[in-house]
């Protein structure tokens, strides 16, 4: 029997490539998390997504507590099994009345994983709904291989390379409406995107990327992860450092190094081991 998800939710994920909403944090816990995120932004003098990319949790104990939340890991285990690695996390946020959007894409176009089987938990830190530009998914597009993508770079596209699937039938899309403290799951090759924020509040989300130890990173040298539960039975990943406190300076430097590596064009990266 599943630990946190219902059997119907497990089957919905398998059939559609996504599932949600799923409860995690109380309203107060979500508000406390938002306050901590905005405290980091005040200290940095920028949106947290501008610096905290790929491994956003790495320098902050409070974010490591989020990605290792027992209830969240119970739900992850319901999908991928008892051995759980977290290789990354990134913030996706849109300011009030923000023209920013995420084009239709598959995460597999830049993850470099074999097989392409990342389970992403997208945690709403503020409400994510139709007005604020919630995620939308095309059901059944997972496990269909990689669709053709074109790159349309835009200052308003939250994807750094502007990777876009052209000709998507948006009438088939399903909206993932989440209250602050809820999350959704999606498989990395499920087609998804999101519209601009037309609300008067910020839309803040944290995407967290989990894999079983059998998944290999083939696109980036020295790929590393944290063991969240169970053990790394295969040894395909290096071991991430863990912060001793919030703003851990060594972890902050590692965050910047990894973000730079992942944003390099493929031809500029060192060969993966």
N, C-alpha and C positions, 0 to 999 in steps of 0.2 A: 504493500500500500504506500502511496506517496506520503511524504512527511509534512508538506505544507500545501501543495497544490491538490486540487481535486483530480480524480482520474479524467474528468471531462476537460479540465484545463491542460493536462498533459497531452491528451489526444488532439486538442485544438492546436497546440503548438506544433505537433507532428504534421497535422494536416495543412495548416495555414502558414507556418513559418513564424508565427508570433502569437502571443497571448497576453491578456491583461484586461482591466486593471487588477493588480494584486496588492493587497494591503501590506504595509511594512511599518511605517512610523505613525505615531499619533500626531494630531494637529500641533500640539505643543512641541513634540520632538522635531517635527519638520520646521517649525518656526525657529527653534534653537539652532538647527543646522543652517538655515538660511542666514541667521545672524552671524554665525561663525564664518560662513563663506563671504559675507559682505564685510566683515572685519578684515579678512585677508585682502579683499579688493581695496579697502581703504588704505591698508599698509602698502600694498603694491602700487596704488595709484592707477589702476587699470582694471578692466574686466578680468575675472579669474581665468576665463577661457583663452585670453591672449597669451598667458604664460604657462598655465597648467594644462599641458597637452600630453597625450599618450599615456603618461603615468602620473596623472594629476594628484593621486593619493600619496605619492612617494614621500614628500617632505612633511606631511601633516598626520599626526596621530589621530586626530578627530576624523579624518577621511579614511584612514586605515580601519578605524572602528566601523565605519559605514560599510566598506566593502567586505568586511568579515562578520557582519551582523548575523547571528545564528539563524534567525528566521529566514533571511535572504539566502543563506547557504543551504538551508533545508530545501528551499524551492529550487535552487540550482542543482542540488543532488537529485531531486525528482526528475530532472531532465538529463544530466550527463553522468550521474553516478557518484560514488563516495569519494573519489580522488579528484580534488578540485584545485586548479591553478588559476590565479588572476594575473594576466599579463599586461593589463592596462586599464586606464580610465581617462575620460575627457569630459570637460564641461561643454554644454551647448546652451547658450543663453541669448535671449533677444530682449532688448530694452523695450519699454512701453512705446507703442507706435513705431516700432522698429521695422524698416523695410527688409531686414535680414531674412533669408530663407535657406532651406536645404534642398538642393535639386534632387530629382529622382535618381537613385543610385543603389548599388549593392556595395556593402562594406568590403567585400572580397576583392574589389579592384585595387585596394592598397594595403590589405592586411598581410598578404603573402603566406597564408597558412595552408598546410596540406595535412589532411583534407580541409576544405573551408568550413569549419564547424565551430566557430566561436559562438557562444551563447552570450548575448549582450543583455544586461539588465539596465533599463533606462529609468532612473529614479527622478520623480518630479519633486523638486525642492520648492517650487511655487506651482500654483495650479497651471495645468497644461490642457487647454481646451480649444474648441474651434476658433474662438476669438483671438486667443493668444498664440495660435500657430502650433498646435499639437502635431505629433508625428502621425503620418498616414502610411498605411501598408497596402501592398497589393497581394492578397492572399493567394497562396499556391505558387508563388514565383521562386520559392526556395527549391534547392535541389534540381534546378533546371539548367545548370551551367551558368557561365558568366555572359550577361547580355552585352551587346555593344554599347560602349560609352564614348561620348565625345567630351572634350574639355572646353568649357566656356567660363573662363575666369571672370569673376565679378566681385567688386568690393562688398556686395550685399550677400554673396553666397558664403555660408559658413564652412563649406568644404574648400580646403586650401587650393585644390587643383580644379575645382569647378566641374568635377566629373558628373556627367549627365546622361541618362538614358533618354533618347529622343523618341517621341511618338507614344508615350505612355497613355493608356486609356484610363484617365483619371476617374471616370464614372464607376470603375470597379474598386476604387480605393476605400479602405475602411479606416476611420479616424480612431486614434487611441486617446481617449479623454481620461486624464489622470488628475486626481486631487493631490495637493501637496502631501507627500508621505507615501503615495502609492507608486508602484513601478510596473513596467511591462517587460516581457522577454521578447527578443527576436533573434532569429538565426542570421548569420552574417550575409548570406546570399539571398535574403528576402528583400525585394525591392521596396524602398521607402523614401520618404522625403517629408518636408514640412513647409507651410506657408508663413508669410510674415506675421508679426504680432500686431494686431489691431486693437489690443486692449490697453488699459491705462496702468497696467502693472507689468513688472518684469516677468519673463518666462525663463526659469532657471532649471536645467536638468543636468544630471550626471550619468553618463553612460559608463558601465563597468563591464569589462570583457573577461569571461571565464572560459576555460577549456579543460578537457581531460588531458592527462599526461601523454596520451597517444598522438596528440596534435603536434606537428612540427612547424616551426617558423623557418621558411625557406628564403624570405626576401630580405632579411636584415641580419647582419652579423652580430654574434654575441647576444642574441635575444634572451631575455630573462623574465622571470615571473616570481610571484609569491605563492607558496603552498598555503591554501586556505583551509583545506580539510583533507584528511587521509595522507597520502604520500605521493611523491613524484616517482612513479614506478618505471619510467622510461629514460629519464635523464636527458631529454631533448632541450631543456631550458636551463640557463644559468639561474643563479639565486639572486633575487632582488635584495638590496639592503632595506632595512626597516628603520623608520625614524625613532630617535630617542626622545624627541619632543617635537611640538609643532615648530615649524621653520627650521628643521634640522639642516644645518648648512651643507653637509656632505650629500644628503639626499636632494637638496635643492639644486646642487651642481649636477647631480646625476639626472635629475628631471630635465634640465636644460640640454644636457648632452644627448639624451635619448630623443627629445623633441627635434633637435637639429638633425639627427640621423634619419628619423622617419620622414622628414620633410624634404630630404635630398631626392633628386631624380634618381631612378634606378641605376642609370649608367655611372653615377658618382659615388655609389655605395661600395664598400668593400665586399668581396664575395662572402656569402654566408658559409659558415663552417659546416 
